[in-house]
């Protein structure tokens, strides 16, 4: 198990909900897709590093700050002798390597050279470690996890790990000598305490409650084609079933994430879920899962 688990970025969680309840622009959809693919690629790499049997501490998704500059580490693995940091990339297709960036052979579009980001991250991380009183050796690599990715003209000495090389990387990590000590664990604990929650949502579309589509979506196919069948919601599109209670609480969490400033009341949730006929049933579910203050129509849930 990782010392620090990865969680879905808040902006991605919000976009995931808004994509179901609001007509996003083409640019917003592309941004959502970019974040979603990136997160899935990181989870893919996590599944591989979780199988490491060597003595190490794995910290996923660190957002840190040094000298008023923030930087992100996708994956940091602490070994006895070396700290390995990895930038995870999910590019798909054929690209040409140039110092100024990677150019798609299909579209001609050039994306930033991931080495620039890696070198920046290593530099800032080194500064942070020095400030914390540590002087560990740092190695960094860019890992391309998409098996449908090819990069031409890249020097073999560049710190790139291609899909066909990931197994070799993991084997190398499994053969790292030494045991992590209490000093390594102290560093890992400190880094986790310094992790910042990204609250900059500049690229999040503007939205308000009234314009969002109301209802419960299918947990499998995200369709709104649900019908209540006693204790269950049944999807007419894919046939999946979910307990009404589970679906309501899932939808309440969406409401809470999008509108943290709004009170959770049975009336609000009844309107937000739309498909549940009885306000009384909503109250019963909320009372079971959440704490309440007030009484009757003034009851709020937390």
C-alpha distance (Angstrom), angle and dihedral (degrees) to the residues before:
residue distance angle dihedral
X1 . . .
X2 3.80 . .
X3 3.79 118.1 .
X4 3.81 85.7 -133.2
X5 3.79 117.9 24.8
X6 3.79 122.7 -146.3
X7 3.79 118.5 -112.8
X8 3.77 128.1 -167.4
X9 3.84 111.4 -93.2
X10 3.80 112.0 -105.9
X11 3.80 92.2 -126.3
X12 3.82 90.1 55.0
X13 3.82 91.3 47.9
X14 3.79 90.5 51.7
X15 3.80 93.3 46.6
X16 3.80 89.4 49.2
X17 3.82 89.7 57.4
X18 3.80 95.0 41.0
X19 3.79 91.0 50.5
X20 3.82 87.5 63.5
X21 3.79 96.6 42.9
X22 3.79 105.8 33.3
X23 3.80 136.2 42.9
X24 3.79 102.2 -111.4
X25 3.79 120.7 -155.0
X26 3.80 118.5 -111.2
X27 3.80 90.0 -104.4
X28 3.81 91.6 50.7
X29 3.80 90.7 48.7
X30 3.81 90.8 51.4
X31 3.80 90.7 49.9
X32 3.81 91.1 48.5
X33 3.81 90.2 49.6
X34 3.81 90.8 48.2
X35 3.82 92.6 52.3
X36 3.80 92.6 43.2
X37 3.81 93.8 51.1
X38 3.79 90.9 46.1
X39 3.80 92.3 51.5
X40 3.81 92.7 47.2
X41 3.80 90.0 49.6
X42 3.80 90.4 52.3
X43 3.80 90.7 50.0
X44 3.80 88.3 50.0
X45 3.81 90.3 55.9
X46 3.83 90.4 44.3
X47 3.80 89.8 57.2
X48 3.80 88.4 56.7
X49 3.81 97.9 45.8
X50 3.81 91.1 47.2
X51 3.80 87.2 69.4
X52 3.80 93.5 59.3
X53 3.80 111.1 122.3
X54 3.81 98.6 -172.0
X55 3.80 122.2 101.8
X56 3.80 104.6 -86.3
X57 3.79 145.9 123.8
X58 3.81 117.2 -126.3
X59 3.80 119.0 -154.8
X60 3.78 114.9 -174.9
X61 3.79 124.5 -160.2
X62 3.80 109.0 0.5
X63 3.80 120.7 -176.7
X64 3.79 106.3 -167.9
X65 3.79 138.5 170.7
X66 3.77 133.3 -144.4
X67 3.80 126.6 170.9
X68 3.84 89.1 -3.6
X69 3.80 90.8 -58.0
X70 3.79 120.5 116.5
X71 3.77 124.2 -147.1
X72 3.78 135.2 174.5
X73 3.79 131.5 -135.6
X74 3.79 113.7 -161.7
X75 3.80 93.9 -162.3
X76 3.81 130.5 0.3
X77 3.79 120.0 -173.1
X78 3.79 117.3 -169.6
X79 3.80 116.6 -152.7
X80 3.79 128.3 175.3
X81 3.79 94.3 -97.5
X82 3.80 106.5 19.3
X83 3.79 141.3 31.9
X84 3.81 111.9 -139.2
X85 3.78 119.2 -159.5
X86 3.78 123.2 -171.4
X87 3.78 134.3 -161.5
X88 3.81 109.2 -154.4
X89 3.80 118.3 -146.4
X90 3.81 128.5 -174.3
X91 3.82 100.6 -169.7
X92 3.79 114.2 154.3
X93 3.80 128.1 -155.8
X94 3.80 135.4 22.9
X95 3.81 120.5 -38.8
X96 3.78 137.5 179.8
X97 3.80 116.8 -135.4
X98 3.78 116.7 -128.3
X99 3.78 127.2 162.9
X100 3.80 90.7 -115.4
X101 3.80 93.2 51.6
X102 3.78 149.9 -57.2
X103 3.80 114.4 -65.6
X104 3.79 121.8 -155.1
X105 3.79 112.1 -127.3
X106 3.80 88.8 -149.9
X107 3.80 104.5 46.8
X108 3.79 101.7 16.5
X109 3.80 89.3 -130.1
X110 3.80 114.7 144.8
X111 3.80 121.4 -145.6
X112 3.80 125.7 -165.0
X113 3.75 118.4 -77.6
X114 3.84 103.4 -103.4
X115 3.81 88.6 -146.6
X116 3.80 89.0 71.5
X117 3.79 90.6 57.6
X118 3.80 92.5 43.3
X119 3.81 93.2 50.7
X120 3.81 91.6 47.2
X121 3.80 90.9 50.3
X122 3.82 92.7 48.5
X123 3.81 91.9 49.1
X124 3.80 94.7 49.4
X125 3.80 93.0 42.5
X126 3.80 90.2 51.7
X127 3.81 89.6 52.7
X128 3.79 91.1 49.9
X129 3.80 92.4 49.2
X130 3.80 90.7 50.3
X131 3.80 90.5 51.4
X132 3.81 89.2 51.1
X133 3.79 90.7 50.4
X134 3.81 99.2 -107.2
X135 3.77 128.6 127.1
X136 3.79 105.2 -174.9
X137 3.78 123.8 155.0
X138 3.81 111.3 -103.2
X139 3.79 127.6 -152.7
X140 3.78 123.7 -178.0
X141 3.78 134.8 -167.6
X142 3.78 139.4 176.9
X143 3.81 109.7 -130.6
X144 3.81 118.3 -157.7
X145 3.81 104.9 -158.8
X146 3.81 101.0 178.3
X147 3.84 109.0 99.2
X148 3.82 88.9 -153.1
X149 3.81 92.6 65.5
X150 3.81 126.7 104.9
X151 3.79 127.3 176.2
X152 3.81 119.7 -163.2
X153 3.81 128.2 -157.7
X154 3.81 94.7 17.1
X155 3.80 114.8 146.4
X156 3.82 109.8 -116.5
X157 3.81 89.0 -131.4
X158 3.80 92.7 63.9
X159 3.83 113.7 106.9
X160 3.80 93.1 -110.4
X161 3.79 123.0 135.1
X162 3.81 111.5 -160.1
X163 3.83 124.0 -159.3
X164 3.80 92.9 -98.9
X165 3.82 90.2 52.2
X166 3.81 98.9 51.3
X167 3.81 94.3 90.6
X168 3.81 89.6 52.5
X169 3.81 88.9 50.0
X170 3.80 91.7 52.1
X171 3.79 91.2 47.7
X172 3.80 89.1 52.4
X173 3.81 91.6 49.3
X174 3.79 90.0 49.4
X175 3.80 89.6 56.1
X176 3.80 96.6 53.9
X177 3.81 108.8 131.5
X178 3.79 127.5 -127.1
X179 3.79 136.5 29.8
X180 3.77 126.4 -86.7
X181 3.80 110.9 -111.5
X182 3.78 136.5 -150.3
X183 3.81 86.6 -91.7
X184 3.81 90.3 59.9
X185 3.82 90.5 48.1
X186 3.79 89.8 49.1
X187 3.81 89.4 54.6
X188 3.81 92.1 47.0
X189 3.81 91.0 50.4
X190 3.81 90.8 49.2
X191 3.81 92.9 49.9
X192 3.81 91.3 50.2
X193 3.82 89.4 50.9
X194 3.82 89.6 51.9
X195 3.81 93.2 49.9
X196 3.79 110.3 119.5
X197 3.78 127.0 -148.0
X198 3.78 109.1 -125.9
X199 3.80 106.4 -121.7
X200 3.81 97.4 166.8
X201 3.78 105.6 111.4
X202 3.81 98.6 168.4
X203 3.81 92.4 138.7
X204 3.79 94.5 48.4
X205 3.82 111.8 111.1
X206 3.79 117.9 -117.0
X207 3.78 111.8 -103.1
X208 3.77 140.8 168.2
X209 3.78 133.4 -162.1
X210 3.80 98.0 -108.5
X211 3.81 95.8 55.9
X212 3.79 96.0 50.4
X213 3.79 120.2 96.9
X214 3.79 112.1 -109.8
X215 3.79 125.4 -140.5
X216 3.79 143.7 72.2
X217 3.79 118.0 -74.6
X218 3.78 126.9 -146.9
X219 3.80 111.2 -93.0
X220 3.81 89.5 -138.3
X221 3.81 109.2 38.6
X222 3.84 100.0 12.0
X223 3.80 91.5 -126.0
X224 3.80 120.5 150.2
X225 3.82 89.4 -143.0
X226 3.79 95.7 109.5
X227 3.77 130.7 138.5
X228 3.78 129.3 -166.8
X229 3.79 113.9 -116.3
X230 3.80 107.2 178.8
X231 3.83 105.8 -76.5
X232 3.78 94.2 -1.4
X233 3.77 141.8 68.7
X234 3.80 110.8 -140.4
X235 3.80 121.8 -159.0
X236 3.78 114.1 -135.6
X237 3.81 90.3 -160.5
X238 3.82 103.1 53.4
X239 3.81 102.4 6.7
X240 3.81 95.7 -123.1
X241 3.82 120.3 149.3
X242 3.80 129.8 -145.1
X243 3.78 131.9 176.1
X244 3.80 110.9 -101.3
X245 3.79 88.9 -131.8
X246 3.82 92.3 54.6
X247 3.80 93.1 45.4
X248 3.80 93.3 49.7
X249 3.81 93.2 50.6
X250 3.81 90.9 46.5
X251 3.79 88.9 53.2
X252 3.82 91.5 46.2
X253 3.81 88.4 56.7
X254 3.80 89.3 53.8
X255 3.81 89.2 51.4
X256 3.80 91.4 48.2
X257 3.81 92.4 49.9
X258 3.81 94.7 49.0
X259 3.81 96.3 40.3
X260 3.81 109.7 28.1
X261 3.79 90.0 159.1
X262 3.82 95.0 57.9
X263 3.78 122.8 88.9
X264 3.79 117.5 -115.6
X265 3.78 108.0 -126.1
X266 3.78 131.5 160.2
X267 3.81 89.3 -112.3
X268 3.81 92.6 52.9
X269 3.81 92.6 46.2
X270 3.79 92.2 44.9
X271 3.80 89.8 55.5
X272 3.82 93.5 41.5
X273 3.81 93.8 51.1
X274 3.84 92.1 41.2
X275 3.79 96.1 177.7
X276 3.84 97.4 72.2
X277 3.81 108.1 88.5
X278 3.78 99.8 -161.7
X279 3.80 123.1 68.6
X280 3.79 85.9 -167.1
X281 3.78 90.4 60.6
X282 3.79 90.1 51.1
X283 3.82 90.2 51.3
X284 3.78 91.0 50.5
X285 3.83 91.9 52.3
X286 3.80 93.9 45.5
X287 3.81 92.2 47.9
X288 3.80 90.4 52.4
X289 3.81 95.9 51.9
X290 3.80 106.1 27.2
X291 3.79 138.7 46.9
X292 3.79 116.2 -113.2
X293 3.79 138.7 -150.5
X294 3.80 127.8 -167.2
X295 3.78 126.0 20.7
X296 3.79 141.9 -99.1
X297 3.82 112.2 -11.2
X298 3.83 91.1 -5.1
X299 3.81 94.3 60.0
X300 3.79 113.9 128.3
X301 3.80 125.8 -169.8
X302 3.78 128.1 -142.7
